[in-house]
Amino acid sequence: MRNQEQFKRLIRAAFCFILLLLHAGIFWYVWKRFYSPLMEIQYWMRGHLMILAFYLFWAFLLPRIYGGWRVGYLKIFYIVYSQSLGIAMADMLIYCLIVLLTKHIVNPGPLFLMYMLQLISALLWGAACTKIYIYIYPPRTVLLVYGGRLARGLMKKISTRSDRFVVGETIHISEGIDTVKEKIKNYQGVVICDIASQERNAVLKYCYGKGIRSYTTPKISDLIIRSAESQHMFDTPLLLSRNTGLTIEQRFVKRLMDIALSGLALIPSLPVMGIVALCIKLEDGGSIIYKQKRLTMGGEFFFVYKFRSMREDAEKDGVARLAGEKDERITKTGKVIRAVRLDELPQLFNIIKGDMSIVGPRPERPEIAAEYETEIPEFVYRLKVKAGLTGYAQVYGKYNTTAYDKLKLDLMYIQNYSLRLDFEIMFRTVQILFMKESTEGMAEGQFIARSEEEPVKRAVTPYGKET
C-alpha cells in the first residue's frame, strides 16, 4: 500500500477530470442549443470556448470549497451534497452571465434540466469513484494510543468512518514506550490521543522513522506552535508566536468587510425577518425578539439579538442550559427557524453595531463560559477576537461539540486568521444550513457540553431569558 500512496492525488485528479468532462459536455449542449442563438452577435468558436472555460472554472472551484472533490475522505452523501451545492451556484452564475450576454431575461428551464442531469451524474460519479477508491485504498487498521483521558469519545467518532479506519487495538501509554513501539509494527497507522508530550514525541519520532502514518489529537500548545513564524537571526531556528490575536490592519479590514456584507445581507433579509416576526407573534402572542448577555473580545459583555424560538418561560427554573435534542421548550415556529438558522438574522444588527463580527467564535453566555473555565482555563483564549455570527467551530463542529474541542477549533481560526479563511467559512456556512448534525442538540439531561466523558449538569444563574 505504501507504494500506492504516492498515486492518491493523481487518482483523485482523474476522478475530478471525469466529472468535469461530463459537466462540460452537458453545458456545451445546453449553451449551443438553447442560449447562444439568443445573442445579437454570434461568437466565433473562441468565444464559445471562453464561456465554457468560465463555467468550468466555477464548476471546479465552488464544489472544491465545499469538499466535493475529496473522494475517499468524505462519505458519498457529503460528496454529492457538496457537488450539488457548488454546481447550483455555478449554474446561477452562468445564468447571470447569459442574461448579460443576451440582454434580456431568458428561460431558466434548460439550465434547470442541465442541473438535474448534473445532479444525477454527480450521484453516479460519487458512488462509483468512492467504491473504486476504497478498493484501491481499503480502510487502515490502526493502533489507538491513549493516556490521561479515556478515549471513548474518539473511538466513537472513528467508528463512524469505517470506510477509512478500523481500530485494531487500543493501548494505554502506561504500558511503556517499548511495548507501544512493538505494537505499532503490526498496524498501518497510529492514533495518538491525549498523552504526555515526552511519550507523544517518542511515538511520533518512531512513526516518522518507520514511515508509519500517525494521527494526533492536538493540544492547545500544538495549535499555538503550528501558527508560529520562523525566525533566522542565527544558526539555531526559532519559532515566534506573537500571541496578540489579529493585527490592527486585520481588524480594520475585517471591520470594513463586516459593515459592507452585513449591510448588503439586510436587503434580502428584511422581508424574511418580517415573515418570521409575524409567525412568532401569531403562534403565542409573545415577544418577537429577545436579548441575552454574551461575551465578546476581551471579555466584554453585549446583548445578542435573536428571534425567540422558545417559550417565554423557557428558563423559569433558573437553570441555564443548551437546547436538547427533543427540547419541549422550543415552539413550532422555533423548530423551523432554528433548523435553517433564521433565528440568527437579527444578529446582523449586532454586527453593524460592532458587538460581533460575521466570522468569529460563537459568543458564550458568561455563566456557561465560567463553568467551562473551571475545568478548561484556556477557554478564555477564544476572547482574543470578536464573537461571530458563524465561525470555524460552527462549520467543522456541531452544536453539541465539547467545549474543549470548540476551543481547539476556534484557536485554529484565531492562530491562522486570514481574509481568505473568513470567506471560506462564510461559504461553508451555506453548506451546513441543511445538515441535521450541525444543529444536533444536547443529550437528554445534559446541560453543558463540557467534555466527552463528563458533561456538566449543575444549575447556574441565567442572565437572559432563554438559551
N, C-alpha and C positions, 0 to 999 in steps of 0.2 A: 504493500500500500504506500510505503514511503516514496517509492519511485513514481507513483501516480500523483502524489500531492502537487507536484510542480505543474500539472496539467489542469488543475481545478479552474484557474482563471480562463484558460483557453476554452474549456468546455462550457463555462458559463457564457463566455463571449459568443460561442457558436449558437447556444440557445437563444441569446439575445438577437443575433443576426437573423435567425429563422423567423422569430415573431415580427421583427421589424420589416422583414421581406413580405410577410403576409399583410401587415398594415399598409405597406407601400402599394402592394397590388390592389387592395380594396380601395384605398384612397384614390389611386390613379384612375381607376374605372369611374368612380363617382364624380371626380373632378372633370374628367374629359367628357363624360356622358351628360351630366346634368348642369354643371356650373360654368365651365369655361365658355360654352356657347353664348352665355348671357352677357359677356363682356362686349363693350362697344368696339374695342380694338383687340383682335385676337393676338395672343402671344405666339412667338416662334417657339420652337422646341426648347430653347434655352430658358425661356420664361417659365414654361411648364415645369421644367426640371428644378428651377429655383423655388417654385411653390411647393413641389414635392420635398425638397431639401428642408424648407422651412417647417413643413409639417412633421417630417421625421425627426428633426431636432427636438421639437417639443414632445413628440410621441416617445422619444427616448428619455429626455430629461425629467419630465414630470413623473412618470412611473418610477424612475430611479430615486427621486426624492422620497417616495413612499416605500421603497424597498421592493418594487415589483420585479426586479431582475435577480433577486437573491435566491435563486433556486438552490435547494439543499440546505439553506439557512432558515428560511421561513416555511411554515406549513402551506399546503396548497391553497387553503382558503385565503390566507393573508396575501399570497402572491397574486391570486386572481382579483381579490378586493383592491389591492394596490394598483394593479394594472387597470381595472375598471375606473378607478378614481382618476388616475393620471391621464388615461385616454379620453375620458369625458372632458377634462379641462383642455386637452389638446384639440379636441373636436370643437369646443366652444370658441377657442382662439381662432381656428381656421374659419369658422363660420363668420366671425367678426371681420376677418380679412376678406372673405368672399363678398360680404356686404360692401366693404370699402371699394373693392375692385369693380363690382357690378353697379355700384352707385344706387342701389335700392334694396329693400328688404326681400330676401329670396326665401323660397320654401325650404324649411329645415328638414323636411321629410326624408330626402335621400341621405342626409348626414345622420339622421336618427337610425335609419336602416343600416347604414355603414357601422354605426356604433354597436348595434346589436350583433352584427357579423363579427366585429372585433371582439366583443364580449365572449361569444362562442369560441372564437379562435383562441383567446387567452385561457379559457377554461380547459380546452383540449390540450393546448400547449403546456399549461402549468401541470396538469396531471401526468402527461407523457414525460416531460422533462424531469419532473421530480422522481418518477419511477426509474428512469434511466440513471439519474444521479445517485439514487440510493443503491442501485445495482452495482454501480462502479465504486461508490464510496459507502459501504454499509455502516451502520452505527458503530461508533467506537466503544469498546469496552474499557471502562476507566476505573481507577482506584480513587476512592474518596478519602482524603486525609483530613481529620478534623482535630480540634483542640479544645479550648476553653468552653465554647458554646456547643450545644447539641446541634447536629446537622439535619434535623428532621425537616425544617423548612426548605433548605436547599435540596434535600433528597426528593421532596415532594415536587418541587419545580422541575428538577431534572427528569423525573418520571413522566412529565407531560410531553417530553421531547424524546420519546423512544426511537424516533427516526434518526436522531443524532447521537444519543448517548445511551449506554447501558452500564449502570453501576455494578461492576462485578464483585466488589468487596469494599468494605469500609474498615479503616484502622485509625485508632487514636494515636496521636503523636507520642504519648507517654510510653508506647511500646518500644521506642528507641529509633533513632535515625537509621541505624544499620538494618533493622528489621523492615522499616519502611522502604529503604532502597532495594532490598531483596524482593519485596512485594511488587515494586514498580516495574521490575524487569518483565513481569508477566502480563503487563497491560499496555494498551495503545495510548493512554493518556492518564493524567493525574489531575484531580480536582482538589485544590488546597483551600480549606475552609477554616478561617479564623484560628491560626496557630501563631505562636510567638515568632517574632522576627528572626531570631537566631536559627530556629529549626526550619522556618519557612525558607530562609536564604539557602540553607543546606539542601533542601529538597529542590528548589529552583535551579541551583547550580548543577545538581546531579542530573536533572532532566535536560538541562541545556547541553551538558557534556555528552549525554547519550542520544540527543536528538529526539527526545520524547516530548510530545506536546503537553503543556500544563495550562490549567485554568485556575485562576486565583481570585477569590473574593477580596476586593481591595479594602485596606484600612484607610482611615482619614488621612494619615500621613502620606500614604501612597498617592492620593489624589493631589495633595499639595506638591509633592516632588514631581509628579507627572507633568505638571504645567510649568515647572521651573525653567529658567533661562540659562543657557550655557554661558559661562564666563571663562575667558582665556587670558588672564592677567599674568600668569606664569605657567610653569610646566606641570602644575597639579590642577586637574579640572575642578571647577567649582560650579555648583548649581544655585542660582539665585531665585528665591521665592519672595516676591515683593509683599505679598500678604496684605494688600491695601484695597482689594476689590477692584472696581473699574477705575480707570484713569479719568481725569477731568474732561479730556477730549471725548472719551467713550460715553461718559454721562451726558455731555452736551448733545452729541449726535443722537443718542438713544432717546433723549427727551424730545428733540425735534421730530423724530420718527413717531413717537407716541402721540404727539399732538396731531400730526398730519393724518396718520392712519386711523386713529380713534375718531377724529372729526369726519373723515370720509365714511367710516363704518356707521356713523349715526344716521346718515342719509337714508340708506335702505332699512336700517334697524328701527327707526321711529314708528313706521306703520305696524311692524311686527310687535313692538313694545305696546302699542295701543291695543292690539287684539289680545295680547296676554293679560294686560291690565283689566280689560273688560271681562275676560273669562274668570279671573281670580275674584273679581268683585261679585259677579253673578253667582258663583258657587256658594259662598258663605257670607257675603256681605262684609267681610273683614278688611283689614288694611291690605293695600296692594304692595307697597314697598316696606321692607324692614331694614333697619341698620344694625350693625353689630360691631363691637370693638375688636379690632385686629391689630397685628404688629406689622411694621414695615421696616425699612432700612434704619439701622442704628437703634432699634428697639422702640421707635416712636409709635404712638397709638394713632389710629384713624378709624373712622366708621365706614365700613364697607356697605355698599348698597346692593340689594338683591331683590328679585321678585319673591314674594312669600310663597313657599311651596309646601309649608306645613301648617297645621292648625295654629291658631293664635296662642293656645295654651301648651305648645309643644314641650316646654320645659317648666311646667308648673311644679314639678317635684324638686326643682332647684339643682338638677344634675345636668352638666354639660356633656353631651355625647355626640359622636358622629352618627350619621344615618345608618340604619341597619339594612340588611338585605330585604326584609319584609317589614319595614317600619310603618306602623299603623298611623303615625303622626303625619305622614305625607298625604296631601289631598289628591283628588283625582287630577285636577289641573297640574298640581305639583309633580306627579309622576311623569306627565308628558314633557313639561318644560325642563325638568331635571335630566330626562333621558337625552335631550338634544341640546342641553346647556343654555336654553333660553332664559333660565333664571339668573344667569350671569350678565345679561345685557346691560342692566343699569350701572355696572361697574365701568362702562365706557366713560361715565361722568367722573368716577374716581380717577381715571387715567388723565382726563383733561385737567382735573384739579391738581394733579401732581401727587396724589396719595399713592398711586400704583403705577406700574409700567405694563405694557402689553405682555411682555415676557419677563418672567422672574419667578422666584419661589412663591408658592401659594401662601397667602397670609394666614397665619395661625391665630386662634384665639389666645389671648395672654395666659389664661388659666390652663389651657391644654398644653401650650408651649412650656409653661412652668413644670407641668407634670413630666413632660419628655425630658427636660433638662435635669431633673433629679437623677435620672439614670444615664442620660447622654448629655453631659455638659457641653459638648461640641455642637449641640443643636442650635446654639445661638449664632454659629458661623453663617447660617442662612441669611442673617440680617445685614450682611455686608453689601447687599444690593436691595433695591426697592422690590417689594412684593409684586407679583404679576398676575394678570388675568389667566394666562396659561404659562407653562414652563416645562423644563426638561423632565421633571418628575411626573408631570401630568401626561406627557406623550409617551414616556418609556415606562411609567409605573401604572399603578391602579389607585382607585380611591382608597382602598384598604391596604396599600403598601405600607410596610412597617416604618416607623419614624426613623430608624437607623438607615434603612435603605433610601428613604426620601432624602435624608440629609446627604448621603453619598451622591445621589443623582443631582441634587441641587448644587453641590460643590463641583461636580463635573462641569456644570454650566458656568458657575462663577469663575472657576480657575481657567476655563478655556474660552472665555467670552469673546465673541466677535459678532459683527452685524450680520454676517452670513449665517451664523448659528441661530440668531434671532429669527431670520426669515425661514430657516429650515424648520424651527419649532412651530412657527405660525402655519406653515404648510401642513405639517404633521398633525396639528390640532384638528384640521379639517378631516383628516383620515380617521381619528379616533371618535368623532362625534357619534357615530352609529355602531360603535363596538361596545357590546354589553359589559365586557370585563373591565373597561376603563371607568365605569361607574359602579362597579361591584361594591356593595356596602359591607359594613362590619358583620361578623358572625353574630348569631343570637347571643345577647348578653355581653357582648364586647363593646366597650365604650370608646376606648382609645387604642389605636394600632401602634403600641409601643415597640414590641418585639415579636418575633415569630413564635417564641416559646412561652412568653408570659404577657398577654395583653392586660392592660390596666383596666380595672373595673371600679376604681374608687370614685366617689362622688366629689365634684368640685363645684365651686360657686360660679354661676354663669354671669357674663357681662351683658349679653344680648338676649334676644327673645327666643332664638332657635339656632340650631347648628346649620 
